[in-house]
Amino acid sequence: MRRVGRKEREYRERRSAVLRAAELIFSKKGFHKSTMAEIAQIAEFATGTLYNFFKNKADLYLTVIEEKSEELFQFIGKELANVRGSLEEKITSLINAHLSFFEKNSNFFKIFLTQRAAFEGVARDEIGNEVHKIYLKYVDMIAEIIEGGIKRGELKGLNPREASYALLGMLNSIIIYWLTSDKKKGSLTPKASALVEIFFKGTTTNPSPSQPT
């Protein structure tokens, strides 16, 4: 393993401090209302220092999203690598990992999954396109898992991508609820079992009656 020199170590530490400060400010104020000066103040650097690491505010914003998203994908991938069982076991592991990650990274959730809508109009700008690509990567990852279950006969013939969007919609909605009104009641992860139940079995107590012939 290559030994990291003092200058490189200091560079990484300072860059990380800027990213942490940016994540906090962007989560509170959104992209458009945040300023590099505010981020620099939180990071305890001069504003000009930020430009040693990032070209501009957009570059900093995208870097926060890209690097935290990669953390998310690696975390979920590691959890799923330990699951060799059924589709339900894989989806349960994914749901637990998703909730656990965003419980620990709620500022990132606010940036990526609630504020991304501001960039996803009919005519997306560069930031919107990049954010959308990252989100689609996650959608496709989940869709691939669901498609495998469909091929094995564990789930009826749904559109895997639509099922992926539906699952993410449930996950993100419960996190928003937890952030806005339920956070003081405890951890987010115990809600996973209810989400698994709804995704695989729905909410009815009895199957639908047969249609008359």
C-alpha positions in Angstrom: 0.0 0.0 0.0 1.4 3.4 -1.0 2.3 5.6 1.9 0.4 8.9 1.9 2.7 11.9 2.5 1.9 14.8 4.8 0.9 17.2 2.1 -1.5 14.8 0.4 -3.0 13.8 3.8 -3.6 17.5 4.7 -5.1 18.0 1.2 -7.5 15.1 1.7 -8.5 16.3 5.2 -9.1 19.8 4.1 -11.1 18.6 1.1 -13.2 16.4 3.3 -13.9 19.3 5.7 -15.2 21.3 2.8 -17.4 18.5 1.6 -18.9 18.0 5.1 -19.6 21.7 5.4 -21.1 21.8 1.9 -23.4 18.8 2.7 -24.7 20.6 5.8 -25.3 24.0 4.0 -26.9 22.4 0.9 -29.2 20.3 3.0 -30.4 23.3 4.9 -30.7 25.9 2.1 -30.6 24.0 -1.2 -28.3 24.6 -4.1 -29.5 28.0 -5.3 -29.6 29.8 -1.9 -26.3 28.4 -0.6 -23.1 30.4 -1.1 -19.4 29.4 -1.1 -18.8 32.0 1.6 -21.3 30.2 3.9 -19.7 26.8 3.2 -16.2 28.3 3.8 -17.3 29.7 7.1 -18.6 26.4 8.4 -15.4 24.6 7.1 -13.3 27.4 8.8 -11.5 28.3 5.6 -11.2 31.5 3.6 -13.7 31.5 0.7 -10.9 31.4 -1.8 -9.5 28.2 -0.3 -12.5 26.3 -1.6 -11.5 26.9 -5.2 -8.3 25.0 -4.6 -10.5 21.9 -4.4 -13.6 22.7 -6.5 -14.1 24.8 -9.7 -17.3 26.4 -8.5 -20.4 25.8 -6.4 -21.9 23.4 -9.0 -18.8 21.3 -9.0 -18.9 21.1 -5.2 -22.6 20.2 -5.2 -22.1 17.4 -7.7 -19.1 16.1 -5.9 -21.1 15.8 -2.6 -23.8 13.9 -4.5 -21.4 11.6 -6.4 -19.2 10.7 -3.5 -22.0 10.1 -1.0 -24.0 8.1 -3.7 -20.9 5.9 -4.2 -20.8 5.4 -0.4 -24.5 4.3 -0.6 -24.0 1.9 -3.5 -20.9 0.3 -1.8 -22.7 0.0 1.5 -25.8 -1.7 -0.1 -23.6 -3.8 -2.3 -21.7 -5.1 0.7 -24.9 -5.9 2.5 -26.4 -7.8 -0.5 -23.1 -9.7 -1.1 -23.9 -11.6 2.2 -27.4 -12.7 1.0 -27.7 -15.8 -1.0 -31.3 -16.6 -0.3 -34.7 -15.6 -1.8 -35.8 -12.4 -3.3 -37.6 -11.5 -0.1 -34.3 -11.9 1.8 -32.5 -9.7 -0.7 -35.1 -7.0 -0.7 -35.2 -7.1 3.2 -31.5 -6.6 3.3 -31.7 -3.8 0.8 -34.5 -2.0 2.7 -32.5 -2.3 6.0 -29.4 -1.0 4.3 -31.2 1.9 2.7 -32.9 3.0 5.9 -29.7 2.5 8.0 -27.6 4.5 5.5 -30.0 7.5 5.4 -30.6 7.4 9.1 -26.9 8.1 9.5 -26.7 10.5 6.5 -30.0 12.4 6.7 -28.4 15.6 5.3 -27.5 13.8 2.1 -31.0 12.4 1.9 -32.4 16.0 2.0 -30.0 17.0 -0.8 -30.3 14.1 -3.2 -33.8 12.7 -2.7 -35.9 15.8 -1.8 -34.1 18.6 -3.5 -33.3 16.8 -6.7 -36.8 17.5 -7.9 -35.9 21.1 -8.3 -33.5 20.1 -11.1 -35.8 17.7 -12.9 -38.0 19.9 -14.9 -38.7 19.4 -18.6 -35.4 21.0 -19.5 -32.8 19.7 -17.1 -29.6 21.6 -16.6 -26.2 20.0 -16.3 -26.7 19.4 -12.5 -30.1 17.9 -13.1 -28.9 15.5 -15.7 -26.1 14.3 -13.5 -28.3 13.9 -10.5 -30.9 12.0 -12.6 -28.2 9.6 -13.9 -27.1 8.7 -10.4 -30.7 8.2 -9.3 -31.4 6.0 -12.3 -28.3 3.9 -11.5 -29.9 3.1 -8.1 -33.3 2.4 -9.8 -31.6 0.0 -12.2 -29.6 -1.8 -9.4 -32.9 -2.5 -7.6 -34.7 -3.5 -10.8 -32.0 -6.1 -11.6 -32.6 -7.7 -8.2 -36.3 -7.7 -8.8 -36.0 -9.1 -12.3 -33.9 -12.0 -10.9 -36.8 -12.8 -8.5 -39.3 -12.7 -11.4 -37.3 -15.1 -13.5 -37.1 -17.5 -10.6 -40.9 -17.3 -10.1 -40.7 -15.6 -6.8 -42.6 -12.5 -7.9 -45.4 -12.2 -10.5 -44.6 -10.7 -13.9 -44.2 -7.1 -13.0 -42.2 -4.5 -14.9 -38.9 -4.6 -12.8 -38.2 -0.9 -13.3 -41.7 0.1 -12.2 -41.5 -2.1 -9.2 -38.1 -0.5 -8.4 -39.6 2.9 -8.5 -42.5 1.8 -6.3 -40.1 0.4 -3.7 -38.0 3.5 -3.7 -41.1 5.6 -3.4 -42.1 3.8 -0.2 -38.6 3.9 1.2 -38.1 7.6 0.6 -41.6 8.5 1.8 -41.1 6.8 5.1 -37.7 8.6 5.5 -39.4 11.9 4.9 -42.0 11.1 7.5 -39.4 10.1 10.0 -37.4 13.3 9.3 -40.4 15.6 9.6 -42.5 14.1 12.3 -41.2 10.8 13.7 -37.5 11.2 14.4 -37.9 11.6 18.1 -39.7 8.3 18.4 -36.5 6.3 17.8 -34.6 4.6 15.0 -35.7 4.4 11.4 -34.6 0.8 10.7 -37.3 -1.0 12.7 -39.8 0.3 10.0 -38.1 -2.1 7.5 -40.4 -5.1 8.4 -43.6 -3.2 7.6 -42.2 -2.1 4.2 -41.2 -5.6 3.3 -44.7 -6.8 4.3 -46.4 -4.1 2.1 -44.1 -4.7 -0.9 -44.6 -8.4 -1.0 -48.1 -8.9 0.5 -49.9 -5.6 0.2 -52.2 -4.2 2.9 -55.3 -6.3 2.5 -56.3 -9.0 5.0 -57.9 -11.3 2.4 -57.3 -12.0 -1.2 -59.6 -10.2 -3.7 -62.8 -12.1 -4.5 -63.0 -13.9 -7.8 -64.5 -12.0 -10.6 -67.9 -13.4 -11.8 -67.7 -15.2 -15.1 
